[in-house]
Amino acid sequence: MIFRGLLTSVQGTNLQAIIDAIKDGTIQNAEIVRVVSNRAAAKGLLRAQEADIPTLYHNLRKFGEQNPHHQDNPDLLRQDYDKKLADLVLEDQPNIVVAAGFMHVLSAAFLDPLAKAGIPAINLHPALPGQFNGINAISRAHHAFVQGSITKTGLVVHYMIAEVDAGEPLVIKELNLQPGESLEQLEQRMHSLEWLAIVEGVQLAIKSLPAGSTSLTIST
């Protein structure tokens, strides 16, 4: 089994969890052949380089500068950016794409070409299914707890569809909220849980594929 892709944007700690799991045999017979980021300063790119994994930088603003005819149509720009990202990912012929902290909402322009090629994409979202879809999920959960609206949060690793954070779950993990806990403390507990969940999610996604056919691309 070979992983061929991972998408990342910021710290790359979920990427590191996957790298470590492959190295120690938790994820067996697997290889990441490319890590993609939309941020040049993403630590995920450095983590990949330190592990001798090829990287790719694909940035929306830079793409827009290279395609000035999109300046008056931001929706079309995002669609074409996502389509180009799909083209770049498909060049590696991955069997799975993993979004591990990729801070860009991927549209049907990205997902449809992957689906047509029979390539599943999975994502980690730091909230329970349907609880806080979209951005700032951890801070929204913390605020809801302070307001007395919820007593627990959690996260989900799910198959990606065009509707944001709404695909079929692979892994769901719950986390009880603690009185007096700061947002920073909650974030740290959530991140620790993410590192376990992303590895479990990748393992389950691999098991769903035909034997011996797994290659991974990671976007971070």
Rosetta silent file (secondary structure, phi, psi, omega in degrees, C-alpha in Angstrom):
SEQUENCE: MIFRGLLTSVQGTNLQAIIDAIKDGTIQNAEIVRVVSNRAAAKGLLRAQEADIPTLYHNLRKFGEQNPHHQDNPDLLRQDYDKKLADLVLEDQPNIVVAAGFMHVLSAAFLDPLAKAGIPAINLHPALPGQFNGINAISRAHHAFVQGSITKTGLVVHYMIAEVDAGEPLVIKELNLQPGESLEQLEQRMHSLEWLAIVEGVQLAIKSLPAGSTSLTIST
SCORE:     score description
SCORE:     0.000 S_00000001
   1 L     0.000  137.683 -178.256    0.000    0.000    0.000 S_00000001
   2 L  -132.517  125.701  173.766    1.292    3.442   -0.894 S_00000001
   3 L   -84.052  140.078  179.205   -0.060    6.771    0.253 S_00000001
   4 L  -129.620   27.517  173.161    0.211    9.506   -2.322 S_00000001
   5 E   175.894  136.142  177.347   -1.050   12.754   -0.997 S_00000001
   6 E  -144.392  132.585 -179.974   -1.689   14.977    1.933 S_00000001
   7 E  -102.735  132.152 -178.078   -2.961   18.577    2.022 S_00000001
   8 E  -142.907  156.475 -179.418   -1.794   20.879    4.822 S_00000001
   9 L  -126.419  -36.609 -167.264   -1.862   24.583    5.658 S_00000001
  10 L  -122.816 -106.118 -170.727   -0.376   25.436    9.036 S_00000001
  11 L   -73.941  -29.873  179.339    1.529   23.491   11.726 S_00000001
  12 L    76.185   20.030 -178.612    1.425   20.086   10.085 S_00000001
  13 H   -71.116  -32.360  175.793    1.018   18.173   13.356 S_00000001
  14 H   -69.221  -38.016  172.222   -1.610   15.862   11.861 S_00000001
  15 H   -58.143  -45.918 -178.851    0.768   15.208    8.989 S_00000001
  16 H   -61.167  -37.038  177.988    3.481   14.400   11.519 S_00000001
  17 H   -61.609  -39.597  179.094    1.169   11.931   13.236 S_00000001
  18 H   -70.384  -43.322  177.235    0.709   10.100    9.918 S_00000001
  19 H   -56.706  -47.236 -178.758    4.441   10.183    9.139 S_00000001
  20 H   -64.995  -38.396 -179.329    5.212    8.735   12.579 S_00000001
  21 H   -67.194  -34.602  175.242    2.497    6.080   12.268 S_00000001
  22 H   -69.249  -42.661 -177.650    3.932    4.916    8.950 S_00000001
  23 H   -64.420  -39.261 -176.835    7.446    4.903   10.374 S_00000001
  24 L   -91.196    1.553  175.219    6.527    2.847   13.470 S_00000001
  25 L    88.979    1.515  176.132    4.311    0.424   11.528 S_00000001
  26 L   -61.420  -44.545  169.244    0.963    1.526   12.944 S_00000001
  27 L  -100.916  113.435 -170.517    0.002    2.270    9.339 S_00000001
  28 L   -94.234  149.649  173.514    1.570   -0.602    7.440 S_00000001
  29 L    51.377   45.292 -174.928    3.012   -0.821    3.916 S_00000001
  30 L  -128.809  152.188  178.771    2.261    2.800    3.234 S_00000001
  31 L  -145.019  135.503  172.025    4.094    5.735    1.699 S_00000001
  32 E   -92.903  121.204 -177.866    3.261    9.419    1.355 S_00000001
  33 E  -100.623  -12.760  174.889    4.493   10.537   -2.043 S_00000001
  34 E  -159.716  143.185  172.169    3.488   14.197   -1.874 S_00000001
  35 E  -118.644  129.085 -176.009    2.408   16.855    0.602 S_00000001
  36 E  -114.630  137.303  175.450    0.521   19.862   -0.774 S_00000001
  37 E  -136.756  152.378  174.343    0.008   23.219    0.948 S_00000001
  38 L  -100.576    7.734  179.013   -1.601   26.523    0.038 S_00000001
  39 L  -128.910  122.943 -175.599    0.687   28.428    2.409 S_00000001
  40 L   -62.471  -32.324 -176.638    4.379   28.858    1.669 S_00000001
  41 L   -92.162    9.123 -178.356    5.271   29.151    5.369 S_00000001
  42 L   -61.204  129.643  178.772    3.303   26.073    6.448 S_00000001
  43 H   -66.358  -21.706  176.688    5.345   23.990    8.854 S_00000001
  44 H   -59.366  -35.314  177.645    3.800   20.930    7.231 S_00000001
  45 H   -65.371  -40.684  177.752    5.993   21.556    4.188 S_00000001
  46 H   -66.108  -41.631  177.858    9.087   21.622    6.379 S_00000001
  47 H   -60.323  -40.511  178.950    8.002   18.439    8.164 S_00000001
  48 H   -65.366  -45.167 -179.691    7.568   16.751    4.798 S_00000001
  49 H   -61.793  -38.760  178.184   10.958   17.921    3.559 S_00000001
  50 H   -65.552  -25.016  178.002   12.602   16.653    6.732 S_00000001
  51 L   -97.247   10.977  179.130   11.023   13.255    6.021 S_00000001
  52 L    60.356   38.067  176.643   12.189   13.347    2.364 S_00000001
  53 L  -104.099  128.598  177.790    8.609   13.631    1.064 S_00000001
  54 L   -59.734  147.257 -177.691    8.089   15.721   -2.095 S_00000001
  55 E  -125.606  162.872  176.601    6.048   18.882   -1.593 S_00000001
  56 E  -144.306  133.012  176.690    3.899   21.199   -3.667 S_00000001
  57 E  -108.216  121.425 -178.598    2.858   24.806   -2.970 S_00000001
  58 L  -136.203  103.620 -170.760   -0.420   25.897   -4.594 S_00000001
  59 L  -111.213  136.425 -177.036   -1.705   29.277   -3.403 S_00000001
  60 H   -63.389  -46.323 -178.008   -4.992   30.948   -4.341 S_00000001
  61 H   -63.798  -44.312  179.116   -3.629   34.510   -4.416 S_00000001
  62 H   -63.474  -39.429  178.053   -0.605   33.516   -6.477 S_00000001
  63 H   -61.760  -40.558  178.228   -2.878   31.568   -8.827 S_00000001
  64 H   -63.970  -38.823  177.954   -5.020   34.687   -9.220 S_00000001
  65 H   -64.854  -31.921  179.633   -1.975   36.803  -10.073 S_00000001
  66 H   -80.923  -12.864 -179.373   -1.065   34.278  -12.759 S_00000001
  67 L  -130.313   68.553 -172.758   -4.613   34.394  -14.119 S_00000001
  68 H   -62.472  -18.070  179.344   -5.547   38.119  -14.095 S_00000001
  69 H   -67.382  -10.336  178.431   -8.661   37.540  -16.223 S_00000001
  70 H   -91.328   -1.131 -170.322  -10.277   36.204  -13.003 S_00000001
  71 L   -57.334  -33.305 -176.896   -9.841   39.448  -11.055 S_00000001
  72 L   -95.510    7.018 -177.997  -13.477   40.489  -11.404 S_00000001
  73 L  -141.153   79.651 -177.127  -14.908   37.029  -10.703 S_00000001
  74 H   -61.947  -30.957  178.433  -13.676   35.576   -7.392 S_00000001
  75 H   -65.752  -43.720  177.725  -16.084   32.634   -7.593 S_00000001
  76 H   -65.759  -36.768  177.413  -14.687   31.587  -10.950 S_00000001
  77 H   -59.057  -47.544 -179.401  -11.160   32.076   -9.601 S_00000001
  78 H   -64.670  -39.274  178.517  -11.817   29.671   -6.724 S_00000001
  79 H   -62.319  -45.821 -178.919  -13.407   27.132   -9.071 S_00000001
  80 H   -70.016  -34.949  175.565  -10.439   27.205  -11.440 S_00000001
  81 H   -61.522  -46.541 -179.934   -7.988   27.118   -8.529 S_00000001
  82 H   -64.642  -39.297  178.659   -9.669   23.986   -7.150 S_00000001
  83 H   -64.184  -42.098  177.791   -9.735   22.369  -10.591 S_00000001
  84 H   -63.895  -39.281  177.411   -6.020   23.056  -11.034 S_00000001
  85 H   -60.815  -43.218  177.406   -5.358   21.596   -7.588 S_00000001
  86 H   -60.588  -43.178  178.858   -7.213   18.438   -8.606 S_00000001
  87 H   -59.370  -43.703 -179.092   -5.136   18.237  -11.792 S_00000001
  88 H   -65.111  -42.193  179.534   -1.918   18.555   -9.771 S_00000001
  89 H   -65.500  -42.201 -176.701   -3.004   15.907   -7.273 S_00000001
  90 H   -67.319  -21.891  176.826   -4.106   13.497  -10.002 S_00000001
  91 L   -59.655  -27.972  179.399   -0.676   13.685  -11.631 S_00000001
  92 L   -85.796   -3.225  179.839    0.578   11.524   -8.752 S_00000001
  93 L    51.269   54.804 -179.028   -2.154    8.919   -9.365 S_00000001
  94 L   -75.614  161.442  171.364   -3.081    8.648   -5.660 S_00000001
  95 L  -101.014  -22.918  176.628   -5.535    6.143   -4.210 S_00000001
  96 E  -142.704  141.467  170.371   -6.461    8.364   -1.257 S_00000001
  97 E  -114.745  131.747 -179.146   -6.249   12.115   -0.624 S_00000001
  98 E  -117.239  120.861  173.240   -6.087   13.265    2.992 S_00000001
  99 E   -91.883  109.005 -175.025   -6.893   16.842    4.002 S_00000001
 100 L  -118.319   78.717 -178.600   -4.967   17.311    7.238 S_00000001
 101 L    85.180   24.208  179.588   -5.476   20.909    8.306 S_00000001
 102 L   -77.430  112.444 -171.896   -5.880   22.296    4.782 S_00000001
 103 L   -89.146   61.533  176.707   -7.307   25.784    5.387 S_00000001
 104 L  -157.066  128.284  179.629   -9.290   26.100    2.181 S_00000001
 105 L   -73.861  116.922 -177.271  -12.819   24.856    1.510 S_00000001
 106 L   -86.104  125.642 -174.190  -12.500   22.390   -1.365 S_00000001
 107 L   -92.627 -179.228  176.055  -15.364   22.630   -3.829 S_00000001
 108 H   -60.994  -24.985  178.417  -16.899   20.199   -6.304 S_00000001
 109 H   -63.577  -26.528  173.779  -14.355   21.495   -8.830 S_00000001
 110 H   -90.650  -45.395 -172.165  -11.732   19.635   -6.795 S_00000001
 111 H   -74.057  -35.993 -176.320  -13.790   16.713   -5.523 S_00000001
 112 H   -63.572  -43.954  176.936  -15.599   15.732   -8.725 S_00000001
 113 H   -62.291  -34.893  176.778  -12.448   14.902  -10.738 S_00000001
 114 H   -66.431  -44.060  179.834  -11.215   12.764   -7.838 S_00000001
 115 H   -62.525  -39.955  178.762  -14.542   10.966   -7.593 S_00000001
 116 H   -61.863  -33.560  178.837  -14.530   10.352  -11.344 S_00000001
 117 L   -84.832   -1.296  179.654  -11.097    8.756  -10.960 S_00000001
 118 L    76.047   28.089 -176.757  -12.361    6.636   -8.049 S_00000001
 119 L  -109.078  113.648  177.583  -10.170    8.382   -5.485 S_00000001
 120 L   -74.782  149.851  173.891  -11.689    9.039   -2.036 S_00000001
 121 E  -122.838  133.765  178.856  -10.731   12.150   -0.088 S_00000001
 122 E  -120.092  155.615 -175.314  -10.943   12.296    3.696 S_00000001
 123 E  -141.408  149.270  172.412  -10.857   15.246    6.076 S_00000001
 124 E  -105.711  127.692  177.407  -10.559   15.840    9.817 S_00000001
 125 E  -122.413  128.204 -173.726  -12.982   18.355   11.327 S_00000001
 126 L   -83.068   57.022  174.053  -12.627   19.383   15.009 S_00000001
 127 L  -161.172  159.834  175.760  -16.287   19.086   15.986 S_00000001
 128 L   -69.150  154.437 -177.948  -18.888   16.354   16.288 S_00000001
 129 L   -53.569  126.273  177.605  -20.888   15.632   13.116 S_00000001
 130 L    75.953    0.434 -175.424  -23.356   18.438   12.454 S_00000001
 131 L   -82.900  -57.108  179.958  -22.369   20.347   15.591 S_00000001
 132 L  -139.817   70.114  177.932  -20.139   23.184   14.349 S_00000001
 133 L   -65.489  149.790  177.963  -19.489   22.744   10.642 S_00000001
 134 L    93.447 -158.303 -171.022  -17.151   25.235    9.033 S_00000001
 135 L   -78.910  161.697  173.412  -14.498   27.501   10.518 S_00000001
 136 L    56.117   38.102 -174.967  -13.535   28.178   14.149 S_00000001
 137 H   -63.764  -39.575 -177.037  -15.224   24.990   15.368 S_00000001
 138 H   -67.921  -45.754 -179.671  -13.181   24.680   18.574 S_00000001
 139 H   -66.484  -34.400  177.338  -13.748   28.272   19.684 S_00000001
 140 H   -66.794  -38.238  177.204  -17.452   27.996   18.842 S_00000001
 141 H   -66.430  -41.770  179.481  -17.699   24.854   20.958 S_00000001
 142 H   -62.396  -43.774  178.933  -15.889   26.544   23.843 S_00000001
 143 H   -63.356  -41.769  179.709  -18.240   29.524   23.666 S_00000001
 144 H   -63.979  -35.533  177.569  -21.291   27.244   23.566 S_00000001
 145 H   -67.519  -44.033  178.580  -20.044   25.418   26.661 S_00000001
 146 H   -60.526  -35.280  179.109  -19.499   28.684   28.543 S_00000001
 147 L   -79.540   -5.333  178.695  -23.045   29.653   27.590 S_00000001
 148 L    83.135   15.772 -175.875  -24.324   26.323   28.924 S_00000001
 149 L   -85.676  -28.424 -178.785  -25.499   25.021   25.548 S_00000001
 150 L  -137.954  161.684  176.817  -23.316   21.884   25.327 S_00000001
 151 L  -120.144   -9.473  179.539  -21.334   19.629   27.661 S_00000001
 152 E  -148.279  156.513  173.174  -19.108   17.868   25.151 S_00000001
 153 E  -130.850 -156.159 -179.214  -17.421   18.384   21.822 S_00000001
 154 E   163.019 -156.697 -179.595  -15.251   16.136   19.711 S_00000001
 155 E  -153.305  166.256  179.921  -14.083   15.565   16.185 S_00000001
 156 E  -141.432  137.392  166.028  -14.810   13.564   13.067 S_00000001
 157 E  -103.867  123.522 -171.567  -12.738   12.119   10.254 S_00000001
 158 E  -139.289  158.353  170.707  -15.065   11.879    7.271 S_00000001
 159 E   -69.429  140.886 -175.939  -15.207   11.334    3.548 S_00000001
 160 L   -86.517  135.850  170.634  -15.311   14.674    1.789 S_00000001
 161 L  -130.462  174.201 -176.729  -18.312   15.878   -0.213 S_00000001
 162 L   -63.256  -32.802  175.936  -19.129   19.318   -1.596 S_00000001
 163 L   -71.430  127.662 -170.583  -21.192   20.170    1.503 S_00000001
 164 L   -64.245  125.716  174.080  -18.686   21.400    4.079 S_00000001
 165 L    57.040   32.888 -173.384  -17.817   18.922    6.860 S_00000001
 166 L  -124.028   10.027 -177.989  -20.889   16.825    6.099 S_00000001
 167 L   -76.545  172.534 -178.833  -19.534   13.625    4.522 S_00000001
 168 L   -59.383  127.223 -179.011  -19.892   10.056    5.804 S_00000001
 169 E   -71.480  142.219  169.260  -17.955    9.645    9.087 S_00000001
 170 E  -102.285  -43.674 -178.455  -15.052    7.234    9.397 S_00000001
 171 E  -135.997  132.897  173.048  -14.027    8.099   12.963 S_00000001
 172 E  -126.304  128.248  177.193  -15.935   10.010   15.655 S_00000001
 173 E  -128.717  132.178  179.630  -14.326   10.890   18.975 S_00000001
 174 E  -100.013  153.136  179.646  -16.053   12.729   21.829 S_00000001
 175 E  -140.436  120.126  177.533  -14.415   14.985   24.404 S_00000001
 176 E   -71.360  135.277  177.683  -16.063   16.142   27.634 S_00000001
 177 L   -83.603  145.310 -171.771  -15.738   19.865   28.256 S_00000001
 178 L  -114.577  131.569  178.541  -14.277   20.935   31.587 S_00000001
 179 L   -56.867  136.639  177.837  -15.437   23.853   33.785 S_00000001
 180 L    80.750   -2.071 -178.539  -12.910   26.657   33.913 S_00000001
 181 L   -73.902  132.979  177.936  -10.968   25.368   30.931 S_00000001
 182 L   -78.446  164.374  176.556   -9.531   28.068   28.685 S_00000001
 183 H   -60.117  -40.706 -179.320   -9.850   27.995   24.932 S_00000001
 184 H   -63.242  -39.863  178.501   -6.110   27.331   24.664 S_00000001
 185 H   -66.019  -40.634  177.594   -6.366   24.342   27.022 S_00000001
 186 H   -64.428  -43.268  179.443   -9.276   22.933   25.028 S_00000001
 187 H   -58.073  -41.470 -179.351   -7.379   23.407   21.776 S_00000001
 188 H   -65.880  -40.717  177.671   -4.443   21.422   23.144 S_00000001
 189 H   -65.667  -38.470  178.511   -6.684   18.554   24.245 S_00000001
 190 H   -65.300  -42.271 -179.774   -8.401   18.586   20.874 S_00000001
 191 H   -62.083  -40.818  177.849   -5.098   18.502   18.995 S_00000001
 192 H   -60.956  -37.701  178.498   -3.957   15.477   20.984 S_00000001
 193 H   -71.273  -35.576  178.827   -7.188   13.740   20.039 S_00000001
 194 H   -59.451  -41.240 -175.633   -6.766   14.744   16.395 S_00000001
 195 H   -63.364  -34.261  175.466   -3.426   12.949   16.157 S_00000001
 196 H   -72.657  -45.329 -173.593   -5.068    9.677   17.177 S_00000001
 197 H   -66.937  -40.266 -177.099   -8.152   10.160   15.021 S_00000001
 198 H   -65.441  -35.948  177.553   -6.356   11.038   11.775 S_00000001
 199 H   -67.134  -44.312  177.828   -4.273    7.861   11.997 S_00000001
 200 H   -61.775  -41.255 -179.512   -7.377    5.760   12.668 S_00000001
 201 H   -63.762  -42.198  177.863   -9.183    7.459    9.797 S_00000001
 202 H   -63.437  -43.701  178.930   -6.367    6.766    7.364 S_00000001
 203 H   -58.838  -45.251 -179.027   -6.234    3.126    8.461 S_00000001
 204 H   -67.514  -38.150  178.079   -9.988    2.694    7.907 S_00000001
 205 H   -63.918  -39.244  177.836   -9.870    4.442    4.537 S_00000001
 206 H   -62.778  -44.289 -177.752   -7.088    2.095    3.440 S_00000001
 207 H   -62.762  -23.666 -179.016   -9.073   -0.964    4.522 S_00000001
 208 L   -80.854   -8.923 -178.628  -11.967    0.139    2.326 S_00000001
 209 L   -92.608  158.628  173.515   -9.779   -0.013   -0.798 S_00000001
 210 L   -56.982  143.670 -175.885   -8.929   -3.079   -2.888 S_00000001
 211 L   -56.925  135.833  173.793   -5.956   -4.921   -1.411 S_00000001
 212 L    76.357   15.783 -173.756   -2.555   -3.649   -2.435 S_00000001
 213 L  -118.775   17.420 -169.710   -3.749   -0.516   -4.187 S_00000001
 214 L   -93.160  125.130  171.100   -3.163    2.262   -1.672 S_00000001
 215 L  -136.615  141.735 -169.282   -1.228    5.444   -2.428 S_00000001
 216 E  -121.929  131.931  167.416   -1.686    8.661   -0.441 S_00000001
 217 E  -112.036  133.205 -176.358   -1.571   12.373   -1.207 S_00000001
 218 E  -118.477  128.967  176.363   -1.790   14.635    1.830 S_00000001
 219 E  -109.425  125.984 -173.279   -2.898   18.252    1.787 S_00000001
 220 L  -140.146    0.000    0.000   -1.920   20.224    4.831 S_00000001
